[in-house]
Amino acid sequence: MVYHDNIEGKILGYCIRQFRENLKTEDPKWTQEYVGRLAGIDERHYGKIERGKYPQTSFLTIAKITKALNCSLDTLFENYERELLAYKKRSGEVDEE
């Protein structure tokens, strides 16, 4: 399988990683491997999601990850939209308001 990087996948992975890293500051067990196991997905696959290698990650997989991180889908999506908009502003794709 060929992996294609795109900004949406990278931003999604970044947002997921933020949640995990925040948990990790309180408890070092929150590694990629730990979250992958909690979510019931392969740890390597989970790591690739965090790195943005799967821009078309399924809704079910994202739901499993947010459940493992004790994060709502709404919160993840809000963070994703905010980060995507910030990226587009920095890259000149949208005007500053």
C-alpha positions as CSV (number, residue, x, y, z in Angstrom):
1,M,0.0,0.0,0.0
2,V,1.3,3.5,-0.9
3,Y,0.9,6.2,1.8
4,H,0.2,9.7,0.7
5,D,0.8,12.6,3.0
6,N,-1.8,15.4,2.9
7,I,-2.4,18.3,5.2
8,E,-5.8,17.0,6.5
9,G,-4.3,13.7,7.6
10,K,-1.3,15.5,9.2
11,I,-3.6,17.9,11.1
12,L,-5.9,15.0,12.2
13,G,-2.9,13.1,13.5
14,Y,-1.5,16.3,15.2
15,C,-4.8,16.8,17.0
16,I,-4.9,13.2,18.2
17,R,-1.3,13.3,19.3
18,Q,-2.1,16.5,21.3
19,F,-4.8,14.7,23.3
20,R,-2.4,11.7,23.9
21,E,0.5,13.9,24.9
22,N,-1.7,15.9,27.3
23,L,-2.6,12.6,29.0
24,K,1.0,11.5,29.0
25,T,2.1,14.6,31.0
26,E,0.0,13.2,33.8
27,D,0.8,9.6,33.3
28,P,3.7,8.2,31.2
29,K,1.7,5.1,30.2
30,W,0.0,7.1,27.5
31,T,2.3,5.9,24.7
32,Q,1.2,5.3,21.1
33,E,1.4,1.6,21.8
34,Y,-0.9,1.9,24.9
35,V,-3.5,3.9,23.0
36,G,-3.4,1.5,20.1
37,R,-4.1,-1.4,22.4
38,L,-6.9,0.5,24.2
39,A,-8.5,1.3,20.8
40,G,-8.1,-2.2,19.6
41,I,-5.9,-1.3,16.6
42,D,-2.4,-2.2,15.7
43,E,0.1,0.0,17.5
44,R,2.1,0.6,14.3
45,H,-1.1,1.6,12.5
46,Y,-2.0,4.0,15.3
47,G,1.5,5.6,15.1
48,K,1.0,6.2,11.4
49,I,-2.4,7.8,12.0
50,E,-0.7,10.2,14.4
51,R,1.9,11.0,11.8
52,G,-0.7,11.7,9.2
53,K,0.0,8.7,7.0
54,Y,-3.7,7.7,6.8
55,P,-5.6,10.8,5.7
56,Q,-8.8,8.7,5.0
57,T,-8.9,7.0,8.4
58,S,-12.3,5.5,8.9
59,F,-14.9,7.1,11.2
60,L,-15.0,3.9,13.3
61,T,-11.2,4.0,13.8
62,I,-11.4,7.6,14.9
63,A,-14.2,6.8,17.2
64,K,-12.2,4.0,18.8
65,I,-9.2,6.3,19.3
66,T,-11.3,9.1,20.8
67,K,-12.9,6.6,23.2
68,A,-9.5,5.3,24.2
69,L,-8.3,8.9,24.8
70,N,-11.6,9.7,26.7
71,C,-12.1,12.5,24.2
72,S,-15.4,13.3,22.4
73,L,-15.6,13.2,18.6
74,D,-17.0,16.8,18.8
75,T,-13.9,18.0,20.7
76,L,-11.5,16.3,18.3
77,F,-13.4,17.8,15.3
78,E,-13.4,21.3,16.8
79,N,-9.7,21.1,17.4
80,Y,-9.2,19.7,13.8
81,E,-11.2,22.6,12.3
82,R,-9.3,25.2,14.3
83,E,-5.9,23.8,13.3
84,L,-6.9,23.4,9.6
85,L,-8.2,27.0,9.5
86,A,-4.9,28.2,11.1
87,Y,-2.9,26.3,8.6
88,K,-5.0,27.8,5.7
89,K,-4.5,31.3,7.1
90,R,-0.7,30.8,7.4
91,S,-0.5,29.4,3.9
92,G,-2.6,32.2,2.4
93,E,-5.5,29.9,1.4
94,V,-8.0,32.0,3.3
95,D,-7.9,35.7,4.2
96,E,-7.3,36.8,7.8
97,E,-10.5,38.0,9.4
